[in-house]
Amino acid sequence: MSTKTVQGTPSWLRATNDRTALSLLLTHGPLTRNRIGELSGLSKPTASQMVLRLEEAGLIHAVGEVSAGRGPNAASYGVRVDRVLGVAIDISASVIAATLVDASGTVHPIVETSVQRPAKERTALSDVRTAIDAVCAANGADPAAVHFVCIGVQAAIDPRTDELSFTDTLPGWPRTGVRKLLEDSLGIAVTIENDVNLAALAERRGGAVAQAGGFALLWMGAGLGLAVDLGGTLHRGAGGGAGEIGYLPVPKAAAQFDPNADDLQDLIGGPAVVRLARECGLRGRGYSALIEQVGAGTHSGAGSGLEADAVITALAPRIALGVIPVLAVLDPEVVVLGGPTGIAGGAQLAERVQAHLRRTSRWAPVVVASTVATYPVLTGARELLVAEVRERLLRDVERIETP
């Protein structure tokens, strides 16, 4: 018996047909033998043989029945999505959020785990292991079925050296060799990606810029980040450091807003938003509480609506000033305002930033608010993992033993 196939041989043809059948089931969901034959263009006997081989290999199973009119009901078959799983993880300084990923692309519950241990006791392995165990426990999944993880981190990742930089939210994580460390320790494939890049992937797949030729996502939270999509491809830079826009020195024009601001983080980062919110009359203990009030006032017009509008009015020209260097270098078709600040400001903030840019600069991009408001980093990581999990299942077809 052999699992190897040579192109043009009967075993290669069987593997090709089986891969086609599995692809159809991944794309369309449960199908009957007859429907697989119709969609693949193959005969009913051939479709039946494909289903039998895939079922015997444990790749698919009967999931129900479909009425066949006067005759007996036909069994429908679905992919065994529990066979190969992934876990998408978003790690911050205090919370680890994670979700299970399977080949069907089903959206599973998100599990958040507070980081209880002291920073000096944290490690990359403990953080990731905690996320995997929590997600599997919540979904009744077997941890041994997890073959892939994708981790969103607030850092730049140099693909040449496996080195993390521009980060202060990953205590206990090594700055070099972290991906190899995790893969060797866990025995699974690990992808580590900048969190804003993953958010941009979520925007491209399901947000307001799905059809755009290219866009820039300005992430505004406690910190700042920028992701650049060039025709559907993320631009990461030679060392993975593209988009660390918070470190960009501000121009002289920023003095009219904050004479003490040295970089964009000082101008539109979390601490700057806190100061503006309080100056505009909002009260809260920190960035998260204040930006939540801005969002409530912006989207409902109730309660703190006037104060929220004042915050947006003050923020818009600052953001426009920060966006101009991006326009000068890349001239993207669309600028997306994301992160907690961008989402809280919503369409009002986007419209005012766009109007300010068109009045005061040579560029006239479309400016929109992010439409992926809930867990955008995990959404992007899930998009990557669905493709990897599906490809692994399709590769498993080639391992089906044939005479």
N, C-alpha and C positions, 0 to 999 in steps of 0.2 A: 504494500500500500504506500502511496506517496501523496504529499500535499502540494507538490510542485506542479505547475502547469506550464506548458509550452504553447506559445501563440499559434493558433491554427489547428491544434489537436482537439479531439473530442473533449478532453478534460478542461481545456481552456474555454471551449464553447459552453460547457456546463457552468463553469465559474462565472463567465460573462452573463449568462442567462440568470443565474442565481443572484448576481449583483444587481441586475436590472430589476428583478422582482423585489428585492429588499429595498432598493431605491424608491420604487413605486409605493411601497408600504410606508416608508418614511415620509414621502411627500403627501400622499393622499389619506393616510390613516388606514384602518381595517378594510380589507378587500376580500372578495371571494376568489376562488380559483378562476372562475370564468372571467371576472373583471380584470384580474391580473393578465389573463391571456389577451383580452381586448386591448388593454392599455399598452401592452408590450408588443402586440402584433404577432404573438406566437400562438401556436395551436393549443387547444384545450389539454390534450395529453401532455404536451411539453410543460404547460403551466402547472399541471398537477404534479409532474415530476419535480419541478422547482420547489413547489410548496412542501412536498414530502422531504426533500433534502434539507431545506431550511428548518423544517420542524424537527427533524431528527438531530440536527446540529444544535438545537436549542436556541436558534436565533429568532424564531417566530412561534406563536402558539395560537390555538383557536380562541377567539374572544367573544363569539356570539354566532347568531344565525340570521340569515336574510331570507325573507319569503321568496320562494321560487314559483309562485302562482299555483298551478294545479299539482305540481310535483312536490317532493320533499324539500324542506328548507335547506339552503346551502350554508355551509359553515363560512364564517368570515375570519380572517387571520390578521393578527397585529404583531408588531415587532416586540420582542422581549426587551423592553427599555430598561429593565432593572439589571440587565447583564453588564452593561458598561455605563458608568455614571461619572459626572464631573461635579465639582463644588466651586461656585463663584464666591469670592471673599473680598470684602472691603474692610481694610484695617486702618483705624485711626488711633490717636493717642489713648483713647479711653473706651472705645467700643469696637467690637469685631462683628460685622454683619455678614451673613452668609446665606446661600440658598443652593438647593440641589438642582442639578441640570441633567436632563436625560435627552435621548435622541428625538423624542417627540416635540421638544421645545415647550412642554407644559410649564407654566409658571407655578413653581412650588412656593410654599410659605417661606418668608424670610425670618431667620433666627438671629436675634441680636444678643451678644454676650458682653456684659461689662467686664472690662479688664480689672480684676480685683487685686491681683498680686502686685507688689511694689515694682516700680520700673526696673530696679536692679535685678529682679528675679525673672523678668520676661526674657524670652528667647524667640527667635523666628519659628523654631520647631514647635514650641509650646503654643504659640499663637495660632499657627495653622492647624495643628493637631486638635486644638480646642474647637476650632470652627468646623472641621470635618466631623468630629464626634457629635457635636451639638446638632448639626444638620441631619446626620444619619439617624440619631435618636428621635428627632422630631418627625421624621418621615418613615420610620420603620425600615430604613435601608441598611444594607450590609456594607460596612466600611470597606470590606475587601473588594467590593464592586466599583469603588472610586478609583478611576485610572488617571484622572486629570484634575488639576486645580488651576484656576486663574485668579491671581491676587492683585487687587488694585491698591496701590500704595501712594502716599503723598511724597513722592521722590522721583528723581530721574534715574533711569536704568541704562547703563552703558552696555549694549549688547556685545561689545568687543571684549570686555573685561569682567562682565557679571558684577558690576560695581554700582552701588547706590550712592547718590549724592543729592544735594539740595533737600535734605530731610532732617527733621528733629522730632518726628512723631513715631519713631520706631525704636524705642529703647530696647537694648539687648540684641538687636539685629546686627549681624556683621556687615560691614560696608563693602566687603568683597566676597565673592564666592557663595552668595546666599542661595541662588537658584540650585547650584550643584549640591550644596549642603542639604537642602530640602529634598531634592530628588533622591539623593543617596540614602537619606534617613527614612523617607516615606515610601520609597519604591514606586513612585508614580511620576507622571510628567507634570512639570510645574512651569507655568507662565507667570512672570511678574511684569506688570504694566503700570505706567503712570495712571493715576485715577482720573485725571482730566481727559486723557486720551480715550479711556474706556467710556467716559461720559459722551465724548464726541462720537464714538462708534454707535452708541445708543441713539444719538440724534440723527445720524445718517440712516440708521435702519428704520426708525419709527417716529422721527420727530418732524419738525416743520421744514427741515432742509433735505428731506429724502431725495428730492429731485434736483437739488442745487449742484452746479458744476464744481463748486468748492466753497468752503466756509471756514470761519475762525470762530471757535468757542471760547469766550472769555469767562472763566470760572471765577466767581467772586464769593468767597466765604470768609472764614477767619483769615485765610491766606488767599493768594491769587495764583491763577494758572491759565495757560493758553494752550489750546489744541488746534492744530492746523490740518484741515482736510483738503488735500489737493486732488480733486477729481475722484474721490473715493478712497484715496490712500493717505494714511496718517503720516505727517512729516515729523519724525522724531529727532532729527539731527544726527551728526556723526557720533556723538557720545551720549545720545539720549536726552540731552539737556535743552532741546528746543521747547520753548513755551514757558520758561521760568521768568515770566514777565514781571513778577513782583520785585525783582532785583533791578529793573530798568530805572535809571535815574530820571527824575522828572525834569521837564524843560522849565525855563524861567517863567513861562506863563502860569505855572502851577502856584507861584507865589501869591497870586490873587485869591486862591482858595485856602492855602496853608503855607505860610512862609517858612515853616519848619520842616516841610516834607522833603525828604531826600530821594525817595524812590516811590514807585507806584503803590507799594504796600502801604506806605505812609499816607498816600492820597485816597485810595479807595479800598484798602483792606479792611478787615474786621474792626480793628481799633478805631479807624477813621469813621466808619459807619456808626459805631457806638457814640462817638463824640457828636456827630451830626444829628443823630436821633435825639439825643438829650438836649441839644441846642434847640431842636424843633418842638420840644415839649413832651416827648415820649419818656416813659419811666420803665426801667427794667434793670435786672441785675447783671446782664451781660449781653453779648452779641446775639446769642440764640433767641433770648426772650424779646429783645428789641426788634430784631428782624421779623420775628413772628407777628409782632404788632404792626409793622409796616405792611406785611402781606395781608393781614386781616383788614386793615384800613383801605388798602388798595383794591382788593378784590370784592369787598362787600360795601364799601362806602360808609360803614357804620362805625360808631365809637371814635376811633383814632383816625378817621379819614382825613381831616385837615392836617394833622401832624404828619401822617404818612405822605400826603401830597407834598408837604414842605420838604420832607427828606428826599423824595424823588427829584424835586426841583433842584435841590442842592447837589445831589449826586450826579445828575445827567451831564453837566458840563465837565465834571471831573473825569467821568468815564470816557467821554468823547476825547478828552485830551490824552487819556491813556491808550485809546484805540488808534489814534493817528499814526504812531510808528508802525503798527501792524499793517495799516492800509498802505503806507508809503513803501513798505518792503514787499508785501504779498498781494495787495489789492484784491481781497477775497470778494466774491459775489455777495455773500451774506455774512453778517456778524451776529452770532447768537450770544445772548447774555444769559449765563447759567449760574449754577451755584445758588446758595440760599439767598444772596442779595438779588441776583438776576431774576430768580423765580418769584421772590416777594414783590419786586417792582413790577413784574409782569409786562403787559403790553404798554402800560403808561410810561414806564421807564424806557422801554425800547423805542417808543415813538419820540420821546424827548431827546434821547441820545441821537437818533437818526436826524431829527430836525436840527440839532445843534451842529452835527458834523456837516450837514449840507449848507448851513449858514456860515460856518467859520473855517472850512477847509476846502481843498480841491477835490475831495472824494465824496461819492454819494452812494455808499453801500446800502443795501436793505438791512435793517437792524430788527431782530426779532427776539422775543423771550423764549427760553427753553420750553419745550412742550413735554419733556421727560422729567416731570417734577418729582417722581418718587423713585428713590434708589437708582439714579442714573448710572452710577459706577457698576453696581451689580448687574444692571440691565445690559451694559456693554460687555461685561465679562461673560454673561450668559450667552450672548450672541457668539462670542468666540468659541465657547465650550460646546455649544450645540453642533457646530461644524466639526470639531475634533472628535466628539463622541460618535457622530454619524460616520465619519470616515473610518474610525476604528471598527465599528460594526461591519462596514462594507469590506474592510480588509479581512475580517474574520471569515467572510465567505470563501476567501482563497485558501483557508485552512481546512475546509471541508474535505475529508479524505475521499478519494475516488479510486476505483480499481486501476 
